[in-house]
Amino acid sequence: MDALLAALADPARLRLVTLLAERPRPVGVLAELAGARQPQTTKHLQTLERAGVVTSQRSGQRRVYALEAAPLRDLAAALLRLADEADRYGGPGTTYDRYGRTLRAERLAAREAGWADGRSFGFHRSLAAPAGLVWRHLTEPALLAQWWTPDDLRMHHLVFEARPGGRIVQEYRDAEDTDGSGPAAGRAEGVVEDARPGERLTYRISPVLPDGGHAFTAHVEFGLTPTGTGTDLDVHWQLTDSTVGSADFVAGIEIGFGQGLDKLAAALAAGPRHTDSTSRRSTT
């Protein structure tokens, strides 16, 4: 497949393939139709033959080339599979497109300081776990780190002090940067305001801009309500102190935090088999 792609990448060779798709042709005719010299055409045809996309045979004083359709069909099928995967509804490509649309809209709106003040976001999840276990996932750093990022990021460093006045520090990296060698993808800092185990958690948190300033302040409230099957979790965000440079962060709240909550729901639905061991490990 690599040899075929390399052979077809040259416009002159692709032109020869197009001509051979019509009918088998000798080298001289191909050179004339392609507007090229015969020695160059011969070299291109030899490359295509080594890639398996054409065959040749001598007929009298001529060498006639013909197109092999099977490799092209295999390539077309492989490309179609890639396209189908990229277009898969709900997959990473769909999320990327959705974020792109939101990002463009927020950048247009961010014309002056305070542009997003008062904006709010609400989230609800019905979780298959008791309120005490949900609380641990909201406040214990090792458990919190498992879900508190969008799908394309991972927590690299986390401080969460679950008491009024306690510090919050997030530093995250690309999800595939497993050894931490790449640059940090982002950082946020905050303070816990209220922590009532199993009931209510509130904090304020601010993404850090490249210049060290804060993009905005998010006032976040978690409410936990026990149900017959687990716990209803309601989360409310409200923004203040928004800067012009905060548009990229605002655009990611609904998608990114929503993905995090989906990961939380999945972890709790899977059961507590890793809870005790992971909660003892710190995030660094």
C-alpha positions in Angstrom: 0.0 0.0 0.0 2.8 2.4 0.8 4.5 1.8 -2.6 1.2 2.4 -4.3 0.5 5.6 -2.5 4.0 6.9 -3.3 3.6 5.9 -6.9 0.3 7.7 -7.3 1.5 10.8 -5.4 3.3 12.0 -8.5 1.0 14.0 -10.9 2.8 12.6 -14.0 2.3 9.0 -12.9 -1.3 9.7 -11.9 -1.9 11.0 -15.4 -0.5 7.8 -16.9 -2.9 5.8 -14.6 -5.8 7.9 -15.9 -4.8 7.2 -19.5 -4.4 3.4 -18.9 -7.8 3.3 -17.2 -9.2 4.0 -20.7 -7.3 1.2 -22.4 -3.9 -0.5 -22.5 -1.4 1.6 -24.4 2.2 1.4 -25.6 4.9 3.6 -24.1 5.2 5.9 -27.1 1.5 6.6 -27.2 1.4 7.3 -23.5 4.3 9.7 -23.8 2.6 11.6 -26.6 -0.7 11.8 -24.8 0.9 12.9 -21.6 3.1 15.5 -23.3 6.3 14.0 -21.9 9.5 12.5 -23.3 9.5 8.7 -23.7 12.5 8.0 -21.4 10.7 9.8 -18.5 7.5 8.0 -19.3 9.2 4.7 -19.2 10.7 5.4 -15.8 7.3 6.4 -14.4 5.7 3.3 -15.8 8.4 1.1 -14.3 7.7 2.7 -10.9 4.0 2.0 -11.3 4.8 -1.5 -12.3 6.9 -2.1 -9.2 4.0 -0.8 -7.1 1.7 -3.4 -8.7 -0.7 -1.0 -10.3 0.3 -1.7 -13.9 1.6 -4.6 -15.9 3.3 -4.7 -19.2 4.1 -7.1 -22.1 6.1 -6.8 -25.2 4.2 -6.9 -28.5 6.6 -6.8 -31.5 8.7 -3.7 -31.2 6.4 -2.1 -28.6 5.9 -2.5 -24.8 2.3 -2.2 -24.0 1.1 -1.3 -20.5 -2.2 -2.1 -18.9 -3.8 -1.0 -15.6 -4.3 -3.5 -12.7 -7.7 -2.6 -11.1 -7.5 -4.7 -7.9 -4.8 -2.6 -6.1 -6.8 0.6 -6.8 -10.0 -1.1 -5.4 -8.1 -2.1 -2.3 -6.8 1.4 -1.9 -10.3 2.9 -2.4 -11.7 0.5 0.2 -9.0 1.5 2.7 -9.6 5.2 2.1 -13.4 4.6 2.4 -12.9 2.9 5.8 -10.9 5.9 7.0 -13.6 8.3 5.8 -16.3 6.3 7.5 -14.4 6.2 10.8 -13.8 10.0 10.6 -17.5 10.5 9.9 -18.7 8.2 12.6 -21.4 10.0 14.5 -20.4 10.8 18.0 -16.8 10.0 17.4 -13.8 12.3 17.9 -14.3 13.9 14.5 -17.9 14.9 15.3 -16.7 16.4 18.6 -13.9 18.3 16.8 -16.4 19.8 14.3 -18.8 20.8 17.1 -16.0 22.4 19.1 -14.8 24.3 16.0 -18.3 25.7 15.4 -18.6 26.8 19.1 -15.0 28.2 19.0 -15.7 30.4 16.0 -18.8 31.8 17.6 -17.2 32.5 21.0 -14.2 34.2 19.4 -16.6 36.5 17.5 -18.4 37.4 20.7 -15.2 38.0 22.8 -14.7 41.7 21.9 -14.2 43.2 25.4 -13.6 42.3 29.0 -16.6 40.9 30.7 -18.1 39.6 27.5 -19.0 36.2 29.0 -19.9 37.4 32.5 -23.1 35.8 33.7 -22.9 32.9 31.2 -24.1 29.7 32.9 -23.9 26.0 32.1 -25.9 23.2 33.6 -25.2 19.4 33.7 -27.1 16.5 35.1 -26.1 12.9 35.5 -27.8 10.0 37.2 -25.0 7.9 38.6 -25.1 4.3 39.6 -23.4 4.7 43.0 -24.2 5.9 46.5 -23.6 9.5 47.3 -20.6 8.7 49.5 -18.7 7.0 46.6 -19.7 9.8 44.2 -18.3 12.3 46.8 -14.9 10.4 46.8 -14.7 10.7 43.0 -15.4 14.5 43.3 -12.8 15.2 46.0 -10.0 12.5 46.2 -7.3 13.6 43.8 -6.5 10.1 42.5 -10.1 9.4 41.7 -10.8 12.9 40.5 -7.9 12.7 38.0 -9.5 9.8 36.3 -12.4 11.8 34.9 -11.7 15.5 35.4 -10.5 16.2 31.8 -12.0 16.0 28.3 -11.3 12.8 26.3 -8.2 14.2 24.5 -6.4 15.3 27.7 -5.1 13.7 30.9 -4.4 15.1 34.3 -0.6 15.5 34.8 -0.7 17.2 38.2 -3.6 17.8 40.5 -4.1 19.3 43.9 -7.6 19.3 45.4 -8.0 20.1 49.1 -11.7 19.3 49.9 -12.2 21.9 52.6 -13.3 25.5 52.6 -10.3 27.6 51.5 -8.6 24.5 50.1 -6.4 24.9 47.0 -7.2 23.5 43.6 -4.4 23.2 41.0 -4.9 21.4 37.6 -2.2 20.8 35.1 -3.1 18.6 32.1 -1.4 17.3 29.0 -2.4 15.6 25.8 -3.9 12.2 26.5 -1.3 10.4 24.3 1.6 12.3 26.0 2.1 9.4 28.4 5.7 10.2 29.4 5.1 13.9 30.1 7.7 15.0 27.5 5.3 17.3 25.6 4.3 20.8 26.7 1.5 21.3 29.2 -1.9 21.7 27.4 -3.3 23.9 30.1 -3.5 24.8 33.8 -6.2 26.0 36.1 -6.1 27.3 39.7 -8.9 27.7 42.2 -10.2 27.6 45.8 -12.8 25.3 47.4 -15.6 27.4 49.0 -17.9 24.8 50.5 -17.6 21.1 51.1 -20.4 19.1 52.7 -19.6 15.4 52.2 -22.2 13.5 50.2 -24.3 16.7 49.7 -22.7 19.8 48.2 -19.4 21.0 46.9 -18.7 24.5 45.5 -15.5 26.0 44.3 -14.2 28.7 42.0 -11.6 27.9 39.4 -9.8 29.9 36.6 -8.0 28.7 33.6 -4.5 30.3 33.3 -3.7 32.2 30.1 -0.2 32.0 28.5 0.7 35.3 30.0 -0.1 34.0 33.5 -3.4 35.9 33.9 -6.8 34.2 34.4 -9.1 33.6 31.5 -12.3 33.9 33.7 -13.6 32.7 37.1 -15.9 29.8 37.0 -18.2 29.4 40.1 -19.0 25.7 40.1 -21.6 24.0 42.3 -22.2 20.2 42.7 -25.4 19.0 44.3 -25.8 15.3 45.2 -29.2 13.8 45.7 -29.6 10.1 46.7 -32.0 8.1 44.7 -33.3 4.5 44.8 -30.7 3.4 42.3 -27.8 5.7 43.1 -27.2 9.4 43.1 -28.4 12.3 40.9 -25.6 14.8 40.3 -26.4 18.3 39.3 -23.7 20.7 38.4 -24.0 24.4 37.7 -21.3 26.7 36.3 -21.5 30.5 36.2 -18.8 32.8 34.8 -17.4 36.1 36.0 -14.3 38.1 35.3 -14.1 37.0 31.6 -11.3 38.4 29.5 -11.1 38.7 25.7 -8.6 35.8 25.7 -11.0 33.5 27.4 -13.0 32.5 24.3 -11.2 29.3 23.6 -11.8 28.1 27.2 -15.4 29.1 27.2 -16.0 27.2 24.0 -14.8 24.0 25.6 -16.8 24.1 28.8 -20.0 22.3 27.6 -18.2 19.7 25.5 -15.1 19.1 27.7 -16.8 19.0 31.2 -19.6 17.0 29.7 -17.1 14.4 28.5 -15.6 14.4 32.0 -18.9 13.7 33.6 -19.6 10.9 31.1 -16.2 9.3 32.2 -17.3 9.7 35.8 -20.6 7.9 35.1 -18.8 5.1 33.3 -16.3 4.6 36.1 -19.0 4.4 38.7 -21.1 2.1 36.6 -18.1 -0.3 36.2 -18.1 -0.8 39.9 -15.7 0.1 42.8 -13.1 -2.6 42.1 -10.3 -0.1 41.6 -11.5 2.6 44.0 -9.6 1.6 47.1 -6.3 1.1 45.3 -6.4 4.1 43.1 -7.5 6.5 45.8 -4.2 5.9 47.7 -2.1 7.1 44.8 -1.4 10.7 44.2 -1.4 12.5 40.9 1.9 14.0 39.8 
